[in-house]
Amino acid sequence: MSPEQLSSYANALIRVLVDYAPKLVSALIVLFVGLYAIRLINRSIRRIMVKRNLDPTLTKFLADILLWALRILLFVTFISNLGIPTTSFVTILGAMGLAVGLSLQGSLSNFAGGMLIIVFKPFKVGDTIEAQGVIATVLEIQIFVTKMLTGNNQTVFVPNGALSNGTIINYSMQGERRADLTFSVSYDSDIKKAKEVLLNVLNKNPKVLKTPAPEVFVKNLSASSVDFAVRPWAKNANYGVVFSETLENCKTALDEAGISVQPFTLQK
């Protein structure tokens, strides 16, 4: 390559750089100012949602969505300031989004389920729920799954899609819970005395709530026994203890009263 050709190429490169420099400087200014503004906006939005006492999971979820939306908008603006046509870029981005969406249908279903759970709040962190064949305490509501801990200390991850579309029993929402027990006594027993003994056991237990009042009544006359429904109320934290204590204390009290308990005591 001759010196004249090198000089020509160098001059052309210089002209391109001089012509392109304002766009590059403008784009870099937009980029740095935009990143700084996004941080300020994100912090402000988080503070506002915290002051309004929004759910922490919802606050993080919305703040993250806003952050990525602003970053994508800033990137498109940066590309535009460089002089690169954005029409083709947006088309490519849309095609990529469609392809990813088709390949991640299950994940998108879980994402939508997470949004439904966060917005409608059928349960919150700390609640004990029964769903998808699992009874556990909610530890964390993530975007795609809900993390729970069972009573035997096993961590369970349930997909939000299945969770939001299925039946959910929330044992913690009302604050109080009733234990439904059934005691069967023989036909030879004094029904009024048996009822009195069972009710006395419930009234003596300090963990059994006075309001709503505990109940004892004849539930069924089966072929071989008289079935009593025993229904004490308890705070959620005391439910398990009340359940087991009622079983033990009722059996002991009936034995002491000389009332014969049938072999099959039903529990529910």
C-alpha positions in Angstrom: 0.0 0.0 0.0 1.4 3.3 -1.1 1.9 6.3 1.2 -0.8 8.2 -0.7 -3.4 5.4 0.0 -2.5 5.3 3.7 -2.9 9.0 3.9 -6.3 8.8 2.1 -7.5 6.1 4.5 -6.3 8.0 7.5 -8.1 11.2 6.4 -11.3 9.3 5.8 -11.1 7.7 9.2 -10.5 11.0 10.8 -13.5 12.5 9.0 -15.7 9.6 10.2 -14.5 10.0 13.8 -15.1 13.8 13.7 -18.6 13.3 12.2 -19.4 10.4 14.6 -17.9 12.0 17.8 -21.0 14.1 18.7 -23.3 11.1 18.5 -20.9 9.0 20.5 -20.5 11.7 23.2 -24.3 12.3 23.2 -25.0 8.6 23.6 -22.5 8.2 26.4 -24.0 11.1 28.3 -27.5 9.7 27.9 -26.2 6.3 29.1 -24.5 7.6 32.3 -27.2 10.1 33.2 -29.8 7.4 32.5 -28.1 4.8 34.8 -27.9 7.4 37.5 -31.6 8.4 37.1 -32.7 4.8 37.1 -31.0 4.2 40.4 -32.7 7.3 41.9 -36.1 6.3 40.5 -35.8 2.7 41.8 -34.8 3.9 45.3 -37.6 6.4 45.4 -40.2 3.8 44.3 -39.0 1.4 46.9 -39.2 4.0 49.7 -42.7 5.0 48.6 -43.9 1.4 48.6 -42.3 0.8 52.0 -44.0 3.9 53.5 -47.3 2.7 52.1 -46.8 -0.6 54.0 -46.9 -2.8 50.9 -46.1 -6.4 51.1 -42.2 -6.9 51.0 -42.5 -9.5 48.3 -44.7 -7.3 46.2 -42.4 -4.3 46.7 -39.3 -6.3 45.5 -41.2 -7.8 42.6 -42.5 -4.5 41.3 -39.2 -2.7 41.9 -37.3 -5.4 39.9 -39.8 -5.2 37.0 -39.5 -1.4 36.9 -35.7 -1.6 37.0 -35.4 -3.9 34.0 -38.1 -2.0 32.0 -36.1 1.2 32.5 -32.9 -0.4 31.6 -34.3 -1.8 28.3 -35.7 1.6 27.5 -32.3 3.2 28.2 -30.5 0.7 26.0 -32.9 1.4 23.1 -32.3 5.2 23.6 -28.6 4.6 23.7 -28.6 2.7 20.4 -30.8 5.3 18.8 -28.4 8.1 19.8 -25.5 6.2 18.2 -27.4 6.5 14.9 -28.3 2.8 14.7 -31.8 2.2 13.4 -34.0 0.8 16.3 -36.8 -0.6 14.1 -34.9 -3.7 13.1 -33.5 -4.0 16.7 -37.0 -3.9 18.2 -38.2 -6.5 15.6 -35.4 -8.8 16.5 -36.1 -8.3 20.2 -39.8 -9.1 19.7 -38.9 -12.3 17.8 -36.5 -13.3 20.5 -39.2 -12.6 23.1 -41.7 -14.8 21.2 -39.3 -17.7 20.9 -38.3 -17.5 24.6 -42.0 -17.3 25.5 -42.9 -20.4 23.5 -40.0 -22.4 25.0 -40.8 -21.3 28.6 -44.5 -21.7 28.7 -44.4 -23.5 32.0 -42.1 -20.8 33.5 -44.4 -18.1 32.3 -47.4 -19.8 33.9 -45.5 -19.9 37.2 -44.6 -16.2 36.7 -48.2 -15.3 36.2 -49.2 -17.5 39.2 -46.6 -15.7 41.3 -48.2 -12.3 40.3 -51.7 -13.6 41.2 -50.5 -14.8 44.6 -48.7 -11.5 45.3 -51.6 -9.4 44.2 -54.6 -11.3 45.7 -52.7 -12.7 48.8 -54.4 -16.0 49.5 -51.5 -16.5 52.0 -48.5 -14.6 53.2 -45.1 -15.5 54.6 -45.5 -17.2 57.9 -48.9 -18.8 57.2 -49.5 -22.5 57.4 -51.3 -23.7 54.3 -52.3 -27.0 52.6 -51.9 -27.1 48.9 -50.8 -29.6 46.2 -50.8 -32.4 48.8 -48.5 -30.5 51.2 -49.1 -29.0 54.6 -46.3 -26.5 55.4 -45.4 -23.0 56.6 -44.7 -20.5 53.9 -41.1 -19.2 54.1 -40.8 -17.2 50.9 -42.9 -16.3 47.9 -40.6 -16.1 44.9 -41.5 -15.2 41.3 -41.7 -18.7 40.0 -42.0 -20.9 43.1 -43.2 -20.7 46.8 -40.7 -22.0 49.4 -42.3 -23.8 52.3 -41.2 -25.7 55.4 -43.0 -28.9 56.6 -43.6 -29.9 60.2 -40.7 -32.5 59.9 -38.3 -29.8 58.7 -38.3 -30.5 55.0 -38.1 -27.7 52.5 -40.7 -27.9 49.7 -40.8 -25.7 46.5 -44.2 -25.6 44.9 -44.6 -24.0 41.4 -46.7 -20.9 41.6 -48.7 -21.9 38.5 -50.1 -25.0 40.1 -50.4 -23.3 43.5 -52.5 -20.4 42.1 -54.8 -22.7 40.1 -55.4 -25.2 42.8 -57.3 -25.3 46.1 -55.5 -23.6 49.0 -56.4 -24.1 52.6 -55.0 -21.3 54.8 -54.9 -22.5 58.5 -53.5 -19.2 59.7 -55.7 -16.6 58.1 -58.4 -16.6 60.8 -56.1 -16.9 63.8 -58.1 -19.6 65.5 -58.8 -23.2 64.6 -61.2 -25.9 65.7 -60.2 -29.5 66.3 -62.8 -32.0 65.2 -62.6 -35.2 67.1 -65.0 -38.2 67.5 -65.2 -40.4 70.5 -67.3 -43.6 70.4 -68.8 -45.1 73.5 -70.9 -48.3 74.0 -74.7 -48.3 74.1 -74.5 -49.4 77.7 -72.9 -46.1 78.7 -74.8 -43.2 80.3 -74.9 -40.7 77.4 -75.5 -37.6 79.6 -72.7 -38.6 81.9 -70.3 -39.2 78.9 -71.2 -35.8 77.5 -70.6 -34.1 80.8 -67.2 -35.9 81.2 -66.0 -34.9 77.8 -67.2 -31.3 78.1 -65.5 -31.0 81.5 -62.2 -32.1 80.0 -62.4 -29.3 77.5 -63.4 -26.6 80.0 -60.4 -27.6 82.3 -57.8 -27.1 79.5 -56.5 -23.5 79.7 -55.4 -23.7 76.0 -59.0 -24.4 74.8 -60.7 -21.0 74.0 -63.8 -20.0 75.9 -65.0 -18.0 72.9 -66.0 -19.7 70.6 -67.2 -22.1 73.3 -66.2 -25.8 73.0 -68.9 -28.2 71.9 -69.8 -31.8 72.7 -72.8 -33.5 71.2 -74.1 -36.8 69.8 -73.0 -37.0 66.2 -74.2 -40.4 65.2 -75.8 -43.6 66.4 -73.8 -46.3 64.7 -74.3 -50.1 64.7 -72.1 -50.7 67.7 -71.6 -47.3 69.4 -72.8 -43.8 70.2 -70.5 -41.3 68.5 -69.7 -38.0 70.2 -68.4 -35.0 68.3 -65.8 -33.2 70.5 -64.9 -29.8 69.2 -62.5 -27.5 71.1 -61.2 -24.2 69.7 -57.6 -23.1 70.0 -55.2 -20.4 68.8 -53.2 -21.5 65.8 -50.0 -21.8 67.8 -51.7 -24.2 70.3 -53.7 -26.3 67.9 -51.4 -29.3 67.8 -51.1 -29.4 71.6 -54.9 -29.0 72.1 -55.6 -31.8 69.6 -53.3 -34.3 71.3 -54.2 -33.3 74.9 -57.9 -33.6 74.1 -57.4 -37.1 72.8 -55.4 -38.2 75.9 -57.4 -36.4 78.5 -60.8 -37.5 77.2 -59.7 -41.1 77.1 -58.4 -40.9 80.6 -61.5 -39.2 81.9 -63.8 -41.7 80.3 -61.9 -44.6 81.8 -62.0 -43.0 85.3 -65.8 -42.5 84.9 -66.2 -46.2 84.0 -67.4 -45.4 80.5 -66.4 -47.9 77.9 -64.7 -46.4 74.9 -65.2 -48.4 71.7 -62.0 -49.7 70.0 -62.2 -47.4 67.0 -62.0 -43.7 68.0 -62.3 -41.7 64.9 -60.2 -38.5 64.4 -60.5 -35.8 61.8 
